[in-house]
């Protein structure tokens, strides 16, 4: 009887929204706001509408690539001002995904 073929490797499961491979991919992308070449910071959205709150972070598939300057601007100016200037997190994520 021939031996069973070697089983193929299964893709790693994403646990609790953590996907290191996706974060590594996003780090290599240009900034979604200014277009500066990577590496970029993967920026997680803020707000309960994204499933985050005290001690919780939005899933990694919701990150957008921001250069260090634009990422710092988000934290310096706050979500409301940043989104009024550059677009909502959802609109930037849609742009990233080609929607």
Secondary structure as UniProt FT lines:
FT   TURN            16..17
FT   HELIX           20..27
FT   TURN            32..34
FT   STRAND          41..43
FT   HELIX           48..50
FT   TURN            54..55
FT   HELIX           60..62
FT   STRAND          64..66
FT   HELIX           68..77
FT   HELIX           79..86
FT   HELIX           89..96
FT   TURN            97..98
//
